[in-house]
Amino acid sequence: MPGQIKISARQIMILTALFTIGSAILIIPSGMALVAKQDAWIAALVGVGAGLLVLYLYSKIASLYPEMTLIGIMETLLGRWLGKAAGLLFFITLFITAPAPVLFYIGNFMTTQMIPETPILAVNILFALIVVLAIRLGLEVLVRSAEMLFPLFTLLYISFVGLVLSDIKLENVQPVLEAGVGPIWPAALSFCSTVFIPHIILLMIFPTSINRSDQTRKAFFIGSLIGGLMLVVVVALAVLVLGPDLTARNIYPSYALAKKISIGNFLQRIEAIMATMWFISLFFRITLYMYTTVTAIAQIFRLKNDRQLVLPLGMILVIMSTIVYPNVPYQQNYDTKTWVSYSLSIGLFFPLLLLCIHGIRTIWSKKRTESKG
């Protein structure tokens, strides 16, 4: 349980950075270029700014209840039973709409780009088994593995960026703001909803599980900013190298970028090595989704051992990943339209509601104290 585990602020920073990058490194450039064309990189920067404001909202809620997880906060503000019901609904819908699509991306990416003869179900089962094992080993093992893998991820990322720089064509981002600022806002909103709004689930971990809670907010923001800026660079590179039209048409533009890496006649076809980078960030994204869901359900039903939930939820996850998107056009339409509305409802309006209820309760308690006095 989160309250029994203590991790460092540095570990939460690394974990947050990897969670931020997540599946977005594969899919976000395509959706951004579809809406904002050559100005996708500007929209991504605006999205980072908007995302930091959303994260400030989450950190504010966490600072008001530093000893509680998100479920505890809901039960305190909404009442025990309504809080439990809201928490259960929150995490059940999130389980269907967040980790299942991420597992779909993994399977679809592998079977369309790397191993086309392999059934998608086989890939999903293998990856889900790794996720289940990671959750059963616990949060401390997860954050230590993040510490070990982050240097490798960073090395691959820097290599990826450095090797692609030679293919940049500045004319691909010109003219700047050709369509005005109109397309920037929906693209930035899509970026923020995919990259930053899911951070609300991290309230199941921080600040209750951090050794030094005074450093929590800083680590949370720095990790998110690192991940966000890494994604901005990927979006900019996709547009600069592939062009906005090709980026928008490609399901996985960052993989298409890796295919372009060629130095002389001896360093080619290294996209499979680069795929390691995406597997690392995808793993931590889906594992944190699952870990927080398991922890939330255990807290709602007051279970002493949450490990018994891991395997059944893992099996449901595999099934959901095969049916969540009937086809790729449906997936693209869902990601750009339905997901944005859903994420705003759970990641912006719901926390604002909790904050308003806290304010009302505070004012009410002050009035009662004054009347008694």
C-alpha positions as a printed Julia matrix, in Angstrom:
373×3 Matrix{Float64}:
   0.0     0.0     0.0
   1.25    3.54   -0.76
   1.42    4.61    2.86
   3.81    1.74    3.74
   6.28    2.47    0.91
   8.67    5.41    0.81
  10.48    6.52   -2.34
  12.76    9.49   -2.95
  11.89   12.72   -4.72
  14.46   11.87   -7.42
  12.72    8.57   -8.07
   9.32   10.25   -8.41
  10.9    12.72  -10.85
  12.2     9.9   -13.07
   8.96    7.95  -12.79
   6.93   11.05  -13.69
   9.16   11.8   -16.69
   8.75    8.27  -18.09
   5.0     8.31  -17.4
   4.69   11.68  -19.16
   6.41   10.42  -22.3
   4.53    7.1   -22.26
   2.65    6.2   -25.42
   2.64    9.84  -26.56
   6.13    9.5   -28.06
   4.66    7.1   -30.62
   1.25    8.63  -31.39
   1.22   12.33  -30.47
   3.1    13.78  -33.52
   0.51   12.34  -35.93
  -2.52   13.88  -34.21
  -0.74   17.2   -33.7
   0.26   17.5   -37.37
  -3.24   16.53  -38.47
  -4.73   19.55  -36.67
  -1.98   22.17  -36.55
   0.01   21.17  -39.7
   3.51   22.72  -39.68
   2.72   24.61  -36.47
   2.4    21.38  -34.45
   5.59   22.2   -32.53
   4.09   25.54  -31.4
   0.92   23.74  -30.29
   3.06   21.26  -28.35
   4.81   24.11  -26.5
   1.43   25.69  -25.66
   0.27   22.25  -24.51
   3.24   22.02  -22.12
   2.31   25.41  -20.63
  -1.34   24.37  -20.21
  -0.23   21.03  -18.77
   1.86   22.7   -16.07
  -1.21   24.69  -15.0
  -3.19   21.43  -14.71
  -0.35   19.9   -12.68
  -0.44   22.91  -10.35
  -4.11   22.07   -9.69
  -3.17   18.47   -8.8
  -0.29   19.55   -6.56
  -2.59   22.02   -4.8
  -5.08   19.26   -3.99
  -2.21   17.01   -2.82
  -0.81   19.75   -0.57
  -4.21   20.19    1.12
  -4.32   16.48    2.01
  -0.65   15.38    2.16
  -1.35   12.19    4.1
  -4.1    10.94    1.74
  -4.28    9.27   -1.65
  -6.82   10.35   -4.28
  -9.34    7.83   -2.91
  -8.88    9.18    0.62
  -9.42   12.73   -0.64
 -12.64   11.69   -2.41
 -13.97    9.96    0.71
 -13.1    12.98    2.89
 -14.71   15.56    0.6
 -17.67   13.58   -0.79
 -18.46   11.43    2.21
 -17.52    7.82    2.75
 -20.04    6.06    0.5
 -20.32    8.67   -2.23
 -16.52    8.97   -2.22
 -16.14    5.21   -2.62
 -18.7     5.15   -5.45
 -17.03    8.09   -7.22
 -13.59    6.51   -6.79
 -14.74    3.14   -8.11
 -16.42    4.74  -11.14
 -13.37    6.94  -11.72
 -10.88    4.06  -11.81
 -13.11    1.56  -13.64
 -13.69    4.0   -16.51
 -10.02    4.98  -16.46
  -9.0     1.31  -16.58
 -11.08    0.81  -19.73
 -10.01    4.03  -21.46
  -6.31    4.34  -20.51
  -4.18    1.17  -20.0
  -6.17   -0.92  -22.51
  -5.49    1.54  -25.38
  -1.8     1.72  -24.41
  -1.55   -2.08  -24.61
  -3.31   -1.88  -27.99
  -0.67    0.59  -29.21
   2.08   -1.83  -28.21
   0.47   -4.79  -29.97
  -0.52   -2.79  -33.05
   2.92   -1.2   -33.33
   4.71   -4.55  -33.08
   2.42   -6.39  -35.5
   2.31   -3.64  -38.13
   5.91   -2.42  -38.0
   8.19   -5.2   -36.72
   6.64   -8.68  -36.56
   3.64   -8.69  -38.93
   3.23  -12.49  -38.87
   2.62  -12.55  -35.1
  -0.96  -12.3   -33.75
  -1.57   -9.1   -31.78
  -3.03  -11.13  -28.9
   0.28  -12.94  -28.38
   2.19   -9.65  -28.12
  -0.4    -8.2   -25.72
  -0.31  -11.27  -23.46
   3.5   -11.25  -23.24
   3.65   -7.53  -22.42
   0.77   -7.82  -19.92
   2.62  -10.63  -18.12
   5.62   -8.31  -17.62
   3.3    -5.58  -16.3
   1.58   -8.03  -13.91
   4.97   -9.22  -12.61
   6.1    -5.61  -12.07
   2.95   -4.74  -10.08
   3.27   -7.86   -7.92
   6.87   -6.92   -7.08
   5.66   -3.54   -5.82
   6.29    0.18   -6.18
   9.82    0.17   -4.75
  11.01   -2.35   -7.35
   9.24   -0.35  -10.06
  10.94    2.94   -9.15
  14.35    1.28   -8.87
  13.9    -0.25  -12.32
  12.96    3.24  -13.57
  16.22    4.58  -12.1
  18.18    1.85  -13.89
  16.43    2.21  -17.26
  16.23    6.01  -17.4
  19.92    6.47  -18.35
  19.44    3.95  -21.2
  16.27    5.74  -22.28
  18.07    9.11  -22.21
  21.03    7.74  -24.18
  18.75    6.29  -26.87
  16.73    9.52  -26.98
  19.81   11.74  -27.42
  21.16    9.34  -30.09
  17.8     9.38  -31.85
  17.64   13.19  -31.91
  21.29   13.59  -32.87
  21.15   11.1   -35.75
  17.96   12.61  -37.2
  19.18   16.24  -37.12
  20.97   15.91  -40.46
  17.65   15.26  -42.25
  15.98   18.47  -41.05
  14.4    20.7   -43.71
  13.43   24.12  -42.36
  10.98   24.7   -45.21
   8.74   22.03  -43.65
   7.74   24.43  -40.85
   7.21   27.42  -43.13
   5.17   29.55  -43.3
   4.81   29.81  -39.52
   1.2    30.37  -38.33
  -0.09   30.19  -41.9
  -3.63   29.41  -40.65
  -3.35   31.78  -37.67
  -3.63   30.69  -34.04
  -6.99   28.93  -34.56
  -5.64   25.37  -35.09
  -3.09   25.8   -32.28
  -5.66   25.6   -29.46
  -7.35   22.26  -30.29
  -3.95   20.69  -31.01
  -2.55   22.02  -27.7
  -5.63   20.71  -25.88
  -5.12   17.29  -27.45
  -1.45   17.35  -26.38
  -2.33   18.37  -22.81
  -5.12   15.78  -22.48
  -2.88   12.95  -23.7
   0.35   13.9   -21.95
  -0.49   15.74  -18.69
  -4.09   15.18  -17.61
  -3.56   11.45  -16.86
  -1.12   12.59  -14.12
  -4.14   12.77  -11.81
  -3.65    9.05  -11.12
  -0.24    9.83   -9.61
  -2.13   11.31   -6.64
  -2.46    7.66   -5.6
   1.33    7.69   -5.08
   2.4    11.2    -4.16
   2.87   12.81   -1.72
   1.95    9.93    0.63
   4.72    7.63   -0.65
   7.54   10.19   -0.8
  10.31   10.27    1.81
  10.58   14.07    1.85
   7.22   15.55    1.02
   8.67   19.08    0.87
  10.5    18.12   -2.34
   7.55   16.3    -3.89
   6.01   19.18   -5.81
   9.34   20.22   -7.32
  10.15   16.65   -8.41
   6.64   16.22   -9.85
   6.93   19.4   -11.94
  10.52   18.8   -13.09
   9.77   15.22  -14.18
   6.67   16.34  -16.07
   8.55   19.25  -17.7
  11.4    16.98  -18.82
   8.94   14.52  -20.37
   6.88   17.29  -21.97
   9.89   19.0   -23.55
  11.19   15.66  -24.86
   7.85   15.21  -26.63
   7.98   18.76  -28.04
  11.35   17.9   -29.62
   9.92   14.69  -31.13
   6.93   16.58  -32.58
   9.23   19.28  -34.0
  11.58   16.68  -35.52
   8.68   14.77  -37.1
   7.43   17.93  -38.83
  10.92   19.15  -39.78
  12.07   15.83  -41.24
   8.92   14.15  -42.57
   6.85   17.26  -43.25
   3.37   17.93  -41.78
   1.45   15.89  -44.37
   3.53   12.72  -44.04
   3.57   13.07  -40.24
  -0.23   13.33  -40.15
  -0.67   10.28  -42.42
   1.79    8.1   -40.49
   0.39    6.28  -37.44
   3.83    6.12  -35.78
   5.85    9.11  -37.05
   8.69    8.7   -34.53
   9.31    5.17  -35.84
   9.32    6.53  -39.4
  11.95    9.03  -38.2
  14.11    6.23  -36.8
  13.93    4.45  -40.16
  15.56    7.48  -41.76
  18.69    7.14  -39.63
  21.54    6.17  -41.92
  25.21    7.03  -41.49
  27.34    6.01  -44.46
  26.69    2.43  -45.48
  27.36    0.78  -42.15
  24.86    2.29  -39.65
  21.4     1.5   -40.96
  18.2    -0.24  -39.9
  18.69    0.67  -36.23
  15.02    1.47  -35.66
  14.63   -1.84  -33.78
  17.22   -0.61  -31.24
  15.43    2.73  -31.02
  12.18    0.85  -30.34
  13.68   -0.06  -26.95
  13.19    3.58  -25.95
   9.47    3.41  -26.71
   9.05    0.07  -24.92
  10.57    1.57  -21.75
   8.21    4.57  -21.65
   5.17    2.47  -22.66
   5.97   -0.05  -19.92
   6.02    2.57  -17.17
   2.89    4.28  -18.5
   0.78    1.12  -18.49
   2.29   -0.25  -15.25
   1.5     2.95  -13.34
  -2.04    2.93  -14.71
  -2.47   -0.64  -13.49
  -0.7    -0.13  -10.16
  -2.84    2.87   -9.23
  -6.02    1.04  -10.28
  -5.12   -1.99   -8.13
  -4.24    0.27   -5.18
  -7.44    2.29   -5.54
  -9.7    -0.78   -5.62
  -7.88   -2.23   -2.6
  -8.41    1.01   -0.66
 -12.07    1.31   -1.66
 -12.88   -2.21   -0.45
 -10.39   -2.11    2.46
  -8.47   -5.17    1.21
  -5.46   -6.17    3.3
  -3.68   -7.71    0.3
  -4.09   -6.09   -3.11
  -1.97   -8.69   -4.93
  -4.99  -10.91   -5.44
  -6.4    -8.27   -7.81
  -3.38   -8.1   -10.1
  -3.81  -11.25  -12.19
  -7.59  -10.89  -12.79
  -7.13   -7.24  -13.81
  -4.24   -8.26  -16.05
  -6.46  -10.79  -17.83
  -9.24   -8.21  -18.25
  -6.65   -5.76  -19.58
  -5.58   -8.17  -22.34
  -9.2    -8.78  -23.36
 -10.0    -5.05  -23.34
  -6.91   -4.24  -25.42
  -8.21   -6.4   -28.27
 -11.69   -4.86  -28.33
 -11.15   -1.23  -27.27
 -10.38   -0.17  -30.86
 -12.16   -2.08  -33.67
  -9.78   -0.55  -36.24
  -7.14    2.15  -36.68
  -9.46    4.88  -38.12
 -11.74    4.42  -35.08
  -8.67    4.72  -32.82
  -7.55    7.98  -34.46
 -11.04    9.46  -34.27
 -11.41    8.41  -30.62
  -8.0     9.79  -29.64
  -8.6    13.2   -31.22
 -12.24   13.69  -30.15
 -13.7    11.4   -27.48
 -10.57   11.08  -25.32
 -10.12   14.86  -25.05
 -13.66   15.36  -23.7
 -13.38   12.41  -21.32
  -9.95   13.41  -20.0
 -11.12   16.99  -19.35
 -14.09   15.69  -17.35
 -11.97   13.49  -15.04
  -8.72   15.44  -15.1
  -9.86   19.05  -14.97
 -13.52   19.49  -14.02
 -13.55   16.76  -11.36
 -10.45   18.07   -9.5
 -11.91   21.6    -9.71
 -15.11   20.22   -8.16
 -13.1    18.65   -5.33
 -11.29   21.95   -4.78
 -14.61   23.84   -4.68
 -16.05   21.36   -2.16
 -12.92   21.81   -0.02
 -13.42   25.59   -0.13
 -17.1    25.31    0.82
 -16.31   22.92    3.71
 -13.58   25.26    4.96
 -15.89   28.3     4.91
 -18.69   26.29    6.57
 -16.41   25.03    9.34
 -15.15   28.59   10.0
 -18.71   29.88   10.27
 -19.64   27.09   12.68
 -16.57   27.84   14.8
 -17.4    31.56   14.87
 -21.05   30.89   15.78
 -19.98   28.62   18.64
 -17.48   31.2    19.8
